[in-house]
Amino acid sequence: MRFVRLLSLFLLLCAALISAPSRAQATLVLWHTWQPPQAALLEAWLADYPPIREGGLAVSVQYVPLAQLSAQLDDPTVRPPDMILSTSDALAQSAVRRFAAALDRNLAPEFRQTLTLLAWQLAQYDGQIRALPLLLESHTLYVNRALVGDVSVASIRELAAQAAQHGLILPRDFYPTAGMFFALNGALLDEGGNSALSVNPLGNYLIALRVLATSEGVLLGAPEDRFRAGEIGYLLAGSWRLPVLRAALGEKLDAIALPSVEGRAWQPVARAWQLYIGIGSPLRQQSLDLGRYLLSEEAQRRAFDYGFIPALPITDAESLLAPLASAIYSAGVPLPNRPEMAALWLPLREAINAVLDENADLLTAASRAISRANEGIAALRAQ
């Protein structure tokens, strides 16, 4: 009888050990700068990652606002993470560059060939790969089909004509319309971080922007509220706005190819969301393994629903972002990730304001912006 009881206890103990979840062998600390609704994509990714599901790995996730990222990394009382998920232009911050390991030796040539060249350009700094690029984002042209019907827009002049009938909300800044600048042979920085602005391309961009921005029906710099309310037919906005706009408009929402500029294709300016791996992390291999999983086709296909374009060049004909994906893969331009870019934003914005508000001479406005940009870069380097 005693033997039977002991045997029963032994069998119960074995069953408990078999059914108990295994303890995680390692815990990766991941900081990210995503906010809702995009942060839900990270949750979905991690929930489906096999080593996490099987109990062999845990990931401790912490949100850090992008504006506080450098301060957190430089704080000696804060333990640095193993990985950071943030934007490609975060590389402009010296603290991020000190944190991020160069990954060239960790990435086989055949793996690199699976991603777009644009994605790798966004992950590079001074010739080194400093991150795994996961997703791309840019601006696209949203339409309310209930208002505009089954209409396509081939050029900015056709878009201006449509704006007169149905309205267009156009951001009042350089970045959303920079695709016109690059279509007209513009350039921002050279490889050394020096200004590559020149008068003719910048002047031609300002001409094209003024044609569109001053057209009847264009609401310059207006919030997107009226588009979400179904009152405006067109909206130029970030791809990342897709979840919010779709929630507001449902099946009435569509996104169409960006219009040509003086017969030249709009070249969307893209930035990446990428995974930086800590140079001092003892879990670099686990971080790389997670990054490779996030670049699998299964994980990448989730990107479209959250307003992103996969870094892995895959298509989804049913996605509203299919036209933007095609444009990015064929003619996308990387948003510079160098610190000198900070010296260009204000001069470009001032040139836009001068042309649109003060009817300033185009070449004068362009020349002034170029001078201000050069002065700003010199001041940054003198710090």
Beta strands, then each sheet from edge to edge (+ up, - down):
strand 1: 27-32
strand 2: 58-63
strand 3: 83-87
strand 4: 124-125
strand 5: 128-129
strand 6: 132-137
strand 7: 139-144
strand 8: 168-170
strand 9: 218-220
strand 10: 234-238
strand 11: 253-256
strand 12: 269-277
strand 13: 309-310
strand 14: 333-334
sheet 1: 2+ 1+ 3+ 12- 6+ 13-
sheet 2: 2+ 1+ 3+ 12- 14-
sheet 3: 4+ 5-
sheet 4: 9+ 8+ 10+ 7- 11+
end
